[in-house]
Amino acid sequence: MDEYMRNYVRPKDEPRVAFLSRWYYIWPACGEIAHAYREWATTMVLPFPMKEKGVPFQETYKKIIEFFDPSLLHLGPTYYGSNYISYDFLKRFRAAKPYHKIIATHAETTVKGNRMRTFAELPNIVDIVYTVSPSLVRTIKKASGCDNVRFLPTAVDHEAYHPVDVEKQFDLLFLGYPGGSKKSRDETIVKLDRDFADLWVGGNWWEQYNLRHIFPGAFRADFNEWNSRARIGLCLIPDEHKTLEQYYTYRLTNTMATQTFAMTSYTPGLEKLFTRKVHLDWYETYDELVSLIKYWLAHDKEREQVARQGREHILKNFTLKQQTRQLLVDVGILS
């Protein structure tokens, strides 16, 4: 680390973004956010854990951040809490660098108990907290008593996710992992495997359900190819998340960016972001999902047109490059 700092030349005249995320190595979206910032600023990625032997990681972060002197400190998903980036750490940073900006992007779909109390602290110390549903905006505002919480729809790195020129080879594709709070979604996949012989499911731990076609998880290049071979990409969410306004997972924007027809679960207000049967389609009940799948599998040209229009809509409105520029505008670093 010291060698890196000795050899690093800090730019003087452009914004500098320090991006922190515990998930940087295991969740591709974190790396993609950092990549998108490079269009507008010099970016330093600080994954967790990052520490020198025998030195608390908060002290290591402090050392690097003071050296990098960022215009913007961006706290990525699962960055914050007593065991990660603490409130006291941020408070000291804010006191030492009052002219610097701090934002947080909040990827939790539900916030309960201790997690809610932890996230409720953030608006008191950062400039803006962004979250993935207007429902969560209201929840965090109420818990924190602050107004600096904003809705930020999930976006895509369009350079990482794109169509691949291959033939369609199977009907249905779902990429994701089972378990945890996803039981209702797992049950939907099991039912679909019963009702549709050509369903392919990618991700670890699906073996427990004895599905017909399973394979390891797919990210970036593999994600692009698997989706490009599928007639319909399933972007399903668990029942407990279906009440969150305008909520969808990053899987949806990534799938649409590959020009794959996307079928997703409906959440209230989703029509404010997408036009049904123009950009994608959605369902509310399992019977409706089965009916829609049968319809779209029987109408190739119409389905492929919707997939093209969906990709165009994503590239126009939901790219990380556009979004990161907007974040820099929001905090006054860019105009």
C-alpha positions as CSV (number, residue, x, y, z in Angstrom):
1,M,0.0,0.0,0.0
2,D,2.8,2.4,0.9
3,E,4.5,1.6,-2.4
4,Y,1.3,2.3,-4.3
5,M,0.9,5.7,-2.6
6,R,4.5,6.6,-3.3
7,N,4.1,5.9,-7.0
8,Y,0.6,7.4,-7.4
9,V,0.3,10.9,-9.0
10,R,-2.8,12.7,-7.7
11,P,-4.5,14.7,-10.4
12,K,-5.1,18.3,-9.5
13,D,-7.8,19.7,-11.8
14,E,-10.5,17.1,-12.0
15,P,-12.9,15.5,-9.5
16,R,-11.7,12.6,-7.5
17,V,-14.1,9.9,-6.3
18,A,-13.2,7.4,-3.6
19,F,-15.6,4.4,-3.9
20,L,-15.9,2.1,-0.9
21,S,-17.7,-1.2,-0.9
22,R,-17.4,-4.4,1.0
23,W,-18.9,-6.2,-2.0
24,Y,-16.5,-4.9,-4.6
25,Y,-14.9,-8.3,-5.2
26,I,-18.0,-10.4,-5.1
27,W,-20.8,-8.2,-6.5
28,P,-20.0,-7.1,-10.1
29,A,-22.3,-4.1,-9.9
30,C,-19.9,-2.4,-7.4
31,G,-17.0,-2.6,-9.9
32,E,-19.3,-1.3,-12.6
33,I,-20.3,1.8,-10.6
34,A,-16.6,2.5,-10.0
35,H,-15.9,2.0,-13.7
36,A,-18.8,4.4,-14.7
37,Y,-17.3,7.2,-12.5
38,R,-14.1,7.1,-14.6
39,E,-15.9,9.0,-17.4
40,W,-16.2,12.0,-15.1
41,A,-13.5,11.7,-12.5
42,T,-10.4,10.0,-11.2
43,T,-11.6,7.0,-9.2
44,M,-10.0,5.1,-6.3
45,V,-11.7,1.9,-5.3
46,L,-11.3,0.9,-1.7
47,P,-12.7,-2.6,-1.1
48,F,-13.3,-4.1,2.3
49,P,-11.3,-5.4,4.0
50,M,-8.3,-3.3,3.3
51,K,-5.8,-3.1,6.1
52,E,-2.1,-3.3,6.9
53,K,-1.0,-6.0,9.3
54,G,-1.9,-5.1,12.9
55,V,-3.5,-1.8,11.8
56,P,-7.3,-1.3,12.3
57,F,-9.0,-1.0,8.8
58,Q,-10.6,2.4,9.8
59,E,-7.1,3.8,10.3
60,T,-6.0,2.4,6.9
61,Y,-9.0,3.9,5.2
62,K,-8.2,7.2,6.9
63,K,-4.7,7.1,5.7
64,I,-5.6,6.4,2.1
65,I,-8.5,8.9,2.0
66,E,-6.4,11.7,3.4
67,F,-3.7,10.9,0.7
68,F,-6.2,10.7,-2.1
69,D,-8.1,13.8,-0.9
70,P,-11.4,12.9,-2.7
71,S,-13.9,15.4,-4.0
72,L,-16.5,12.7,-3.3
73,L,-16.5,9.8,-0.9
74,H,-19.1,7.3,-2.2
75,L,-20.2,4.6,0.2
76,G,-21.3,1.6,-1.9
77,P,-23.6,-1.3,-0.8
78,T,-22.9,-2.9,2.6
79,Y,-20.2,-0.5,3.4
80,Y,-21.6,0.9,6.6
81,G,-22.0,-0.3,10.2
82,S,-19.9,-0.6,13.3
83,N,-17.9,-3.5,11.8
84,Y,-17.3,-1.7,8.5
85,I,-17.2,2.1,7.9
86,S,-18.4,3.5,11.2
87,Y,-20.4,6.6,12.0
88,D,-17.5,7.9,14.0
89,F,-15.2,7.4,11.1
90,L,-17.5,9.4,8.8
91,K,-17.9,12.1,11.5
92,R,-14.2,12.5,11.7
93,F,-13.8,12.6,8.0
94,R,-16.6,15.3,7.7
95,A,-14.9,17.4,10.4
96,A,-11.5,17.1,8.8
97,K,-12.8,17.7,5.2
98,P,-15.9,19.9,5.5
99,Y,-15.7,20.9,1.8
100,H,-15.7,17.3,0.6
101,K,-18.9,15.5,-0.3
102,I,-20.2,12.2,0.9
103,I,-23.0,10.1,-0.6
104,A,-24.3,6.6,0.1
105,T,-26.1,4.3,-2.3
106,H,-28.4,1.9,-0.4
107,A,-29.2,-1.4,-2.0
108,E,-31.2,-3.0,0.8
109,T,-34.6,-4.1,-0.4
110,T,-36.0,-4.4,3.2
111,V,-34.7,-2.6,6.2
112,K,-35.7,-3.9,9.6
113,G,-34.5,-3.8,13.2
114,N,-30.9,-3.0,13.7
115,R,-30.2,-2.5,10.0
116,M,-32.9,0.2,9.9
117,R,-31.4,1.9,12.9
118,T,-28.0,1.8,11.3
119,F,-29.1,3.2,8.0
120,A,-31.2,5.9,9.7
121,E,-27.9,7.4,11.0
122,L,-26.6,8.0,7.5
123,P,-28.6,11.1,6.4
124,N,-27.3,12.9,9.5
125,I,-23.7,12.7,8.3
126,V,-23.7,12.4,4.5
127,D,-24.9,14.8,1.8
128,I,-27.3,12.4,0.1
129,V,-28.5,8.9,0.6
130,Y,-29.8,7.2,-2.5
131,T,-32.1,4.1,-2.3
132,V,-33.8,1.8,-4.8
133,S,-37.5,2.5,-4.1
134,P,-39.7,5.6,-3.2
135,S,-41.1,3.3,-0.4
136,L,-37.6,3.1,1.1
137,V,-37.1,6.8,0.7
138,R,-40.1,7.4,3.0
139,T,-39.0,4.7,5.4
140,I,-35.5,6.2,5.8
141,K,-36.7,9.8,6.0
142,K,-39.1,8.9,8.8
143,A,-36.5,6.9,10.7
144,S,-33.8,9.6,10.3
145,G,-35.9,12.8,10.5
146,C,-33.9,14.0,7.5
147,D,-35.0,15.0,3.9
148,N,-31.7,14.3,2.1
149,V,-32.9,10.8,0.9
150,R,-33.6,10.2,-2.8
151,F,-34.8,7.5,-5.2
152,L,-32.2,6.2,-7.5
153,P,-33.4,3.4,-9.9
154,T,-31.1,0.5,-10.6
155,A,-29.0,1.1,-13.7
156,V,-26.6,-0.9,-16.0
157,D,-23.1,-0.7,-17.2
158,H,-24.0,-0.8,-20.9
159,E,-20.3,-1.5,-21.8
160,A,-20.4,-4.7,-19.7
161,Y,-23.8,-5.9,-20.7
162,H,-24.8,-6.1,-24.4
163,P,-26.2,-8.6,-26.9
164,V,-24.2,-11.5,-28.3
165,D,-24.9,-12.6,-31.9
166,V,-26.0,-16.2,-31.2
167,E,-29.1,-18.2,-32.0
168,K,-32.0,-18.5,-29.6
169,Q,-31.6,-22.0,-28.1
170,F,-34.1,-22.3,-25.1
171,D,-37.3,-20.7,-23.9
172,L,-36.8,-19.5,-20.4
173,L,-33.7,-18.4,-18.3
174,F,-33.4,-17.4,-14.7
175,L,-30.0,-16.3,-13.2
176,G,-29.8,-15.9,-9.4
177,Y,-29.3,-17.7,-6.2
178,P,-32.0,-19.4,-4.0
179,G,-32.5,-19.3,-0.3
180,G,-32.7,-16.7,2.5
181,S,-35.7,-14.3,2.0
182,K,-36.2,-15.6,-1.5
183,K,-38.4,-18.6,-0.7
184,S,-41.4,-17.4,-2.6
185,R,-39.3,-16.7,-5.7
186,D,-37.7,-20.2,-5.3
187,E,-41.2,-21.7,-5.2
188,T,-42.1,-19.9,-8.5
189,I,-39.0,-21.3,-10.2
190,V,-39.9,-24.8,-9.0
191,K,-43.4,-24.4,-10.4
192,L,-42.1,-23.1,-13.7
193,D,-39.7,-26.1,-14.0
194,R,-42.8,-28.3,-13.6
195,D,-44.8,-26.4,-16.2
196,F,-42.1,-25.6,-18.8
197,A,-39.6,-28.2,-19.9
198,D,-37.2,-25.7,-21.4
199,L,-36.4,-23.6,-18.3
200,W,-32.7,-23.1,-17.5
201,V,-31.6,-21.9,-14.1
202,G,-28.1,-20.5,-13.4
203,G,-26.6,-20.2,-9.9
204,N,-25.3,-22.2,-7.0
205,W,-27.5,-24.3,-4.6
206,W,-30.4,-25.0,-7.0
207,E,-29.5,-28.7,-6.8
208,Q,-31.7,-29.0,-3.7
209,Y,-34.8,-28.5,-5.9
210,N,-34.0,-31.2,-8.5
211,L,-34.6,-28.9,-11.4
212,R,-34.1,-30.2,-14.9
213,H,-31.5,-27.7,-16.3
214,I,-29.1,-26.0,-13.9
215,F,-25.6,-24.5,-14.3
216,P,-23.3,-22.2,-12.3
217,G,-23.9,-18.5,-11.9
218,A,-23.1,-16.2,-14.9
219,F,-21.7,-12.7,-14.8
220,R,-20.7,-10.2,-17.5
221,A,-19.6,-12.1,-20.6
222,D,-21.3,-15.3,-19.5
223,F,-24.4,-13.4,-18.5
224,N,-24.5,-11.8,-22.0
225,E,-24.2,-15.1,-23.8
226,W,-26.7,-17.0,-21.7
227,N,-29.3,-14.2,-22.0
228,S,-28.7,-13.9,-25.8
229,R,-29.5,-17.6,-26.2
230,A,-32.8,-17.3,-24.2
231,R,-36.2,-16.3,-25.7
232,I,-37.4,-14.9,-22.3
233,G,-35.2,-13.7,-19.4
234,L,-37.0,-14.1,-16.1
235,C,-36.4,-11.2,-13.6
236,L,-38.5,-12.4,-10.7
237,I,-38.5,-10.9,-7.1
238,P,-39.7,-12.4,-3.8
239,D,-43.2,-11.7,-2.6
240,E,-42.0,-9.5,0.3
241,H,-40.4,-7.1,-2.2
242,K,-43.4,-6.7,-4.5
243,T,-45.0,-4.0,-2.3
244,L,-41.9,-1.7,-2.8
245,E,-42.8,1.1,-5.3
246,Q,-40.9,1.1,-8.6
247,Y,-38.6,-1.6,-7.3
248,Y,-36.7,-4.0,-9.6
249,T,-33.4,-5.8,-9.3
250,Y,-30.2,-5.0,-11.3
251,R,-30.9,-8.3,-13.1
252,L,-33.7,-6.6,-15.0
253,T,-31.7,-3.7,-16.5
254,N,-28.8,-6.1,-17.2
255,T,-31.1,-8.5,-19.0
256,M,-32.7,-5.7,-21.1
257,A,-29.3,-4.4,-22.0
258,T,-28.5,-7.8,-23.6
259,Q,-31.6,-7.3,-25.8
260,T,-33.4,-10.2,-24.2
261,F,-37.1,-10.1,-23.7
262,A,-37.6,-9.4,-20.0
263,M,-40.4,-10.8,-17.8
264,T,-40.5,-9.3,-14.3
265,S,-42.7,-9.2,-11.2
266,Y,-44.9,-6.1,-11.0
267,T,-44.3,-3.6,-8.3
268,P,-46.5,-0.5,-7.7
269,G,-45.6,2.3,-10.1
270,L,-43.4,0.3,-12.4
271,E,-45.2,1.8,-15.3
272,K,-43.6,5.2,-14.4
273,L,-40.3,3.7,-15.5
274,F,-41.2,1.2,-18.3
275,T,-44.1,0.7,-20.7
276,R,-45.6,-2.7,-20.5
277,K,-45.5,-4.7,-23.8
278,V,-43.3,-2.0,-25.3
279,H,-40.1,-2.4,-23.2
280,L,-40.8,-5.6,-21.3
281,D,-43.7,-7.4,-19.6
282,W,-44.8,-8.1,-16.1
283,Y,-47.1,-10.3,-14.1
284,E,-48.9,-10.2,-10.8
285,T,-50.0,-13.9,-10.2
286,Y,-48.5,-17.2,-11.1
287,D,-51.3,-18.1,-13.5
288,E,-50.8,-14.8,-15.3
289,L,-47.1,-15.5,-15.6
290,V,-47.8,-18.9,-17.2
291,S,-50.3,-17.3,-19.6
292,L,-47.9,-14.5,-20.6
293,I,-45.0,-16.9,-21.1
294,K,-47.1,-19.0,-23.5
295,Y,-48.2,-15.9,-25.4
296,W,-44.7,-14.5,-25.9
297,L,-43.2,-17.8,-26.8
298,A,-45.8,-18.0,-29.6
299,H,-45.1,-14.5,-31.0
300,D,-41.4,-14.3,-32.0
301,K,-41.5,-11.1,-34.0
302,E,-43.5,-9.2,-31.5
303,R,-41.3,-10.5,-28.6
304,E,-38.1,-9.6,-30.4
305,Q,-39.3,-6.1,-31.2
306,V,-40.1,-5.5,-27.5
307,A,-36.6,-6.8,-26.6
308,R,-35.0,-4.3,-29.0
309,Q,-37.2,-1.4,-27.7
310,G,-36.3,-2.5,-24.2
311,R,-32.6,-2.2,-24.9
312,E,-33.0,1.2,-26.5
313,H,-35.0,2.4,-23.5
314,I,-32.3,1.2,-21.1
315,L,-29.5,2.9,-23.1
316,K,-31.4,6.1,-23.2
317,N,-32.5,6.3,-19.5
318,F,-30.8,3.8,-17.2
319,T,-27.0,3.6,-17.7
320,L,-24.5,3.9,-14.9
321,K,-22.5,6.4,-16.9
322,Q,-25.6,8.8,-17.0
323,Q,-26.3,8.0,-13.4
324,T,-22.8,8.7,-12.0
325,R,-22.7,12.0,-13.8
326,Q,-26.1,12.9,-12.2
327,L,-24.7,12.1,-8.7
328,L,-21.8,14.4,-9.3
329,V,-24.3,17.1,-10.4
330,D,-26.5,16.5,-7.4
331,V,-23.6,17.3,-4.9
332,G,-22.4,20.3,-6.9
333,I,-19.1,18.8,-8.3
334,L,-20.3,19.0,-11.9
335,S,-22.7,21.4,-13.4
